Amino acid sequence: MTNSPLDLGGELIEQRTILHQMLTSHPLPDDVSSAPIMLGGVPALSIDITGQASHGTILFFHGGVFAMGSAEASVGLACDLGRRAHMRVITVDYRLAPEHPYPAATDDAFAAYQALVATGDAGQITIAGESAGGNLAVITLLAIRDAGLPVPSACVVLSPWTDLAVTGDSSITKAAADPALTPSALRIRARDYLGELDPSSGAVSPIYADLTGLPPLLIQVGSNEILLDDAVRLAAIAAAADVRVILDITPEVPHVFQAFSALLDEGDDALDRAAAFLRSNTTTLV
């Protein structure tokens, strides 16, 4: 049972409002600004930190079980990662289910990358995502590979939802410890997103896909979340496909704990590790 005021499986309009209020309740630092842009016909926000030189770009995908969240609400976490990595961040406002079911989100994510890579060197582009956005990040990498486009230099996923069928043992064993997610809520939103599509399809659940050819991948997850097995299995599948992968598990922290970096030392440290990973894999080092 979740202890959060947010019920991800609840009435959607109400829950979207609650999530937005939760994610935007703290003001952004004074040196952070964002501007709306379009990438491949997809709305996004370009985040700028005054006085910080850019040594690459992070294309960021927000969470929200494919049905909630927004680029605006993700600016706090996205700019925190960008500040530490010394990179520009673009956070994508992909379309949400159930109004726009699969493949709307994946189409938007791929279109945004395609437009971004057309403007510069893929070696200076990285991809990141949290929760459902972590799913989109990996699915986008697969689409990039299959289309023969230059792949980004690295990818970081935070508490990724990689199994939309919700079959991991941790969905049961970690249910009492997880303050945010429940298996029933995930299944409700997966159906909103997928319709009749099989949630065990590699087109929507990366752990069922062939990950050959992906760039270096950092997977971060907390041990107190039902998506623990989603991260562990993604790492195993990636390693089996000869992807250079790091699985970074932090004990006794919740889903997307990096968003609480101002309060949690573990979140602060994890973002530092994620930023260092992105920097170390771009063609221009800081």
N, C-alpha and C positions, 0 to 999 in steps of 0.2 A: 504494500500500500504506500503510495507516495505521500510525503508530508508537505509537498509544495502546494501553494495556492493555485498553481497552474495544473489543469487537467488536460493533457494533450489529446485525450480521447473524447473530450466533452464537446459541447455546442461550439461550432467552429468560429463564428463571428465573435462571440464572447471571449473565447480563448485566444484568438488573434490579438485582441485588444489587451488582454492581461499580459501576454508574452511581450508585446511591444512596450508596454509600460515598465515591465521588469527590466528589459534590456536597455531602455533609454532613461532610467531613473537617475543616473549619475551624469552630471555634465561632462562634456569632453574637455580635455586640456585646452588652455587658451591658444596654444600654437597649432591646433588641429583644425583644418577646414576641409570641407568636401564639396565637390561640384558635380552636378549631373552631366553624364556623357552618354553617348550611344556607341555600342560596339556591335557591329554586324546587325544592326536593327534592334538590339537588346539594350534596355536601359541599365545603367550602372552608375556608381559613384566613384569618382577619382579622389583619393584622399591625399591631402598635402600636409606636411609638417613643416612649419616655417623654419627656414635656416638649415634644413637637413638635405644634404646632397643625396641623389638617388643613384644607387649602384645596382639597379635591376628593378623588376616589377613582379609583384605578387598578384596573381589573379585569384580572388577569394570568393568562395561560395558559402553562404550563410546556412545555418541549420533551421529546423522548424518542421521536421517530419514531412517535408514536401508540401505542406499545407499552410504553414505559418512562417513568420519571420520576414525580414526584408533587408535590403542593402543598408538602409538607414539604421536599422536596429543593430546591425553588425559592425558599425564603424568603430565602436569602442574596442572590441577585441581585434579587429583587423588592423587598426592603426597602432595598437600596442605591439603586434607582431612586426608591422612595418617599421616602427621606430627602432626596434632592437636589431632588425635585419638591415637597416639603412636602405630600405627599398620603398619605392612607390607602391601603393596598394590600390587596386581597382576591385570593388566588391559588386557582384552582379545581382541585379534584381530579376532573377528568372521567374517565369510564370508559375503560379501555385495551383495545386489540386484542391478540391475536385473540379473547380471551374476550368482548369487547364490540365487534364490528366497526362500521363505518359503518352508520347515522348516530349511534351512541351519543355519541361525543365532541362532534359538532356540536349534537346535541340538548341535551346538558348545558351547553355553552357558551351557547347561546341562552337556555335556561331560567334560568341564573344571571344573565344580563344583564336579562332580563325582570323577574325578582324585584327586582333592584337598582334599576332605573329606576323601578319602582313606588313606591320609598321616597323618591325625591328628584328633583332637577333634573338632566336629562341633560346640561345645560351644564357641570356639575361632575363628570361621569363621563368618564373616558378608558379606553381599552383598550390593552393591551400584550401582546406574546407573543414567545417566542423559539423559533426553529427550527420544529418542528411546531406549537408554540403560536402562532407568527406566522401560519401557515396558518389556524389556528382563529380568530385575531383577525379576519382579513379575511373569512373565510367567515361569521363571526358578524355582521359589519357588513352583509353582503349579506342575511342573514336578517332583521336589524333593519329594513333599508330595505324589504324585500319585505313585511314584516308591518305596515308603516306606523307603527312605534314611533318615538319620539324618538331620534335618533341621538346617540351620544356626541360630545363636543366634539373629540376627536382620537384618533389611534391611532399607536402606535410599534411597529414590528416589528423584531426583531433576528435577522439571518441567517435570514429566513423560508424555509421549504420550500414553494414555491408551485406547483411542477410535479411532481406525483406520478408522472408518466410518465418523469421523469428524462431529458429530451431536450436540456437546455442544453449548449452547447459546453463550458462550464467543467467539466462532469462528467468530461470527458476531459482538457482542457488544464490543469486545476488539480489533477488527481488526485494527482500526485507531491508537491504542496505542502501538501495537506490532511492534518493529523495525526489527524483525528477521523472523517471520513466517507468512505465509498466508494460508488460507484454501485450495486454489487451489494447492499450492505447496505440501501440505500434502497429498492431494488426488492423485496427480501424483505419488508421491513416495510410497504411500500405494499400488497403483496398480502395480508398479514395483516389490514390495516385495511380494504381495499376488497372483498375477495373477488373476485367476477366483474365488479364495476363498472369501467367504463372510467376509467383514471387521468387521461385527458384531458378529463373532464367538468368543466365550470365549477362543478359542485356541490361538488367536492373540491379542485380545482386553480385558484386564483384567476386565474392568467394566462390562463385560457380563459373567464373570466366577463366580464360587463358590469359595470364598476365605477362606473357613473354614480351620483351621489348620495352617495358616501362622504365622510366628514369629512376634514379635513386629515390627511395621512399622512406619517410619517417612516419611512424604510427605511434601516436600518444594516446593513452587511455588510463582511466583510474580503476583501481581494483573494486571500488564500491559502485559499480554500475552494471546494469544488465547487458550492456553491449561489450563487456570485457571479451567474450568469446568472439565477437565480430572482429575485433582488432587482432586477437591472437590467431584466428584462422586466416585472416587476410595476410598476416605476416608469413604464415606457413605456406600459403599458396604462392605468394610472391617469391619466397625463397626457392620453392620447388621450380619456379620458372626462371631462375637465375637472375632475379632482380636484386640489386643491392638494397637491402632493407634493414631498418633498425626498428625494433619493437621496444617502446619506452613505456613501461608500466609504473605508475606511481601508486603506492599503497594508500588505502583508506581515504581516497578522495572521490568526488562524484563526477557525473557527466559534465564534460567540457569545463573542468575545473580551472582551466587557464583563463576563463572569463572572470575569475575571482582573484586575479593576480594581485590586486591591491590589498586583499585580505589574507590570502593564502600564500605562504612562502613557496609551497609546492607548485602553485600556478606560476608564480614569478620565475622560479627556476626552470620550469618546463618551457616557458616561452623563450627564455634565454637559449636553451638547447635547440629549440626549433629554429630560432633565428640564426644560430651558428651553423646549423645544418644547411639552411638555405644559402647563406653566404659562401660556405665552403664548396658549394656545387655550382655557383654561377661563374661565368667566364671572367667577370671583373670582381676581384676580391676587395674587401674593405681593409 
